[in-house]
């Protein structure tokens, strides 16, 4: 179980990563190369977020795909406008799109299910079936940040919008964490660790080093690690992205 409170989404992201990388007791299950945590609650005092999605291996195209997968822009616009008349104790829900179920993607349903808003104090509540650190979580934080900006503008809010995030199953992916670890100069020390994270990271790095990588996600991580080494990674700052695409 992971329970984390922070002042903003950057601090929430960093604090959560620090806990998962450097402490024990939050883990509930292991599924190579992932570590699972159940019944998680993350809280932030604001939805402020400054981030570069390339630091978790994503491109601008990946953001566009994410928005189209989960958000009906017309319904989002209607929901945001309806919040102007929300009662003091109301809690208004926006549902994500029902993701198409495929054998290797969304086989068990959409990752995040809905986002609700209440006004006292201004709070977004995100409900997730699953969330994956550090990759998909960065997309979720970006989405919440963008919605928070819309709320401030449409409702003329002067105080921060808080976030409460309920996550049924949280995954720490040792494969998808490789770009984050490399960019933050943590890959070598993590590779040398004797715990489960070190073992999983070592397994993935050794597999990539042997070459002939065919599995899709591993192949993408191998390519991104090479780009980081060659310093050819293209920056994807979230302030340049839009939720209305």
N, C-alpha and C positions, 0 to 999 in steps of 0.2 A: 504494500500500500504506500502510495506517495501522497503526501499532503504538504503543499508548499504555498507560502504567501510572499508576495513581493510588491514593490511599489509600481512597477510597470512591466510590460511584456518582455523587454530585454532582460530585466533582472529575473523575471520568472523563468525565462528560457535558460539563462546561465545557472541560476540556483538549482533548477531541476537537473540539468546536465551534471553539475558538480556533485549532487547527491548520488546520482546513478553511477558516475564514474569513480567516486572516491569513498563511498560508504556501503555498508551492507545492511540487510534487514528490510529493505523495501521490496526485495524480490519474492515472488510467489511461485514462479515456475520457470523452467528453462526449455527452450526449443531452438536448438542450434540453427542459425547463429543469433538467436534473439533471446532476450531475458524479459519475462513478463511480470507485470504488476497489476493487481486487481483492486477495484474500488478506490479510485484515485480522485483527489479533489485539489484543484489548482485555483489560486485566487490572486488577482492583481488589482491594485488600487486605481489603475488607469489602463486604457487600451493604447497608450503611446508605444510606438514600436519603430525602431530604425534598424534595418537589417538588409543584408545582401544575400539573396537566395542562392547565389553561386557558392556560398560557403557550406551549403549542404548538398551541393551537386546539382542544383536545378538551373534551368534556363528560363528565359522569358516565355518560351513556348509551353513549358510545363505549367506555368501560372495560368495561361489561357485555357489549357485543357482542364485544369482544376475548376476554374470558374464555370465552364460549360458543363462539367460533370455534376456540379452540386447546386448551382444557383439559377433559378428562373428569374431573369432580370426584371421582367414585368411584375411578377409577384413580389419581388423584393421591393420594388418602387411603391407598390400598393401598400405593403406592410409598413414601410417607413412612413408613408403619409398618414396611415391610420393611427400611428403612435401619437400624433398631435392631439388626439382626443382620448388618450388612455386615462383611465381613472387612477387615483392616487395609489390604490392597492391592486391595480390590474397587473397581469403578467401575460403579455401578448406573444404568441408563438409564431415563428416563421419556420416552415419545414423545408429541409433540403430536398433536392430531387431524389427520387428512388433510383439509385444507381443500377445500371444493367449488370446482372449477375453473370460472370464468366468464370471458367475453371480456375484461372490464376489472378483474377481481379474481382473484388466485391462478391466472392462466392457466397459469403454469409450476409450480404446486404451492405448498405451504405455505411461508411465509416463514421461520419457525424450525421445526426438525425434531425437536429433542430436547434434553433437559436431563439431565445425569448428575451423580452425587455420588460423591465419594471422601472418605475420612475423615482422611487424613494428608497435609497438614493439612486441616481441613474445607473442601471446595472444590466449588462448583457449576461445571459446564462447559456452556456454551450453544453449540449448533451451529445456525448460520443459513445458509440459502441466500442470502437477501438481508436487508438491514436499511436503513431509511431514517432519516437525520438531518434535522431534529431530532424528527420526529413519532413514528414507530413505535418508535424507540429508547427514547423515554420510556415507552412501554407495556411494552417488554421489560424495562427496568430496574425498573419497578414490579412486574412479575411476579416477577422474580428476588428483589427485596427481600421480597416477601410469602412466597415459598418459603423464603428464608433465615430469616425469623422463625419459620416452622413448624419448621424444622430445629432451631433453638436451643431451642425449647420441647419438642419431642418427644425430642430426643437429649440434652437437658440440657447443651448446649454452653456453655462459658464463654469460648471464644475466638472471634474473628470468623470468619464464613464468607466465603471468598474467591470471586471470580468470574474465570473464564477464558472468553472469548467468541471463538469462531472465526466469522468472517463471510466467506463466499465473495465476495459482491458487496455493497458498501456504496454507498448513494446519498445524496448531499447534494441535497435538493430545494429549489431556489431559490423555488419557488411555496409549498410548505408551510412554508418558513422565515419567511415574511412576518410572521405573528403574533409569533414569537419575536424577530425583529429590531425590530418596532414596540414591543413591551413593554419591550425592553432599550435603547430609544432608539438603535438602530443602523441603522434603515431608511434614513434620509436620507443618511448617509455611505456606506452600501453602494450605494444607488441611484447615487451620483456616481462610483463606482469605474470604472476603465477596463478591468478584467480580465473574465474570463468570468462570475464571480459577479455583478459589477456589471451586465454586459450582460443576463444572464438575469433578475435582479431588476428591472431597468429595464423590460424587455419585459413582465413580468407586471404591474408597477404601472401602466404606461401603458395596457395592455389593460383593466385594471380601471377606470382613470380615464375611459376612453372610454365606459363603460357598456354596457348590453345584453349582459352576460356570461351565456352560456348553459351553458357546460361546467361540470359538477358541482363538481369540486374548486376551480376558479377562483371559482365563485359562492360557495362556502363560505368561501374565503379573503377575498373581498370583504366578505362579511357580517361576518366576524370582525374585519377591520380597522376597519370602521365601528363595531362594538361597542367596540373598544379606544379609538377616538377619542371615543366618547360616554361612555366609562367605565361601560359596562353589562355587562361580562364577568362571568360567574358563576364564582367560584373553585371549583376541583376539587382540594383537597389530598389526596394519596394516603393519608394516615393515616386518612382517613374511608372508604376503599374496602376491599372484601373480595375475596379470591380465591374464596370459597365462595359463589358466586351461580349 
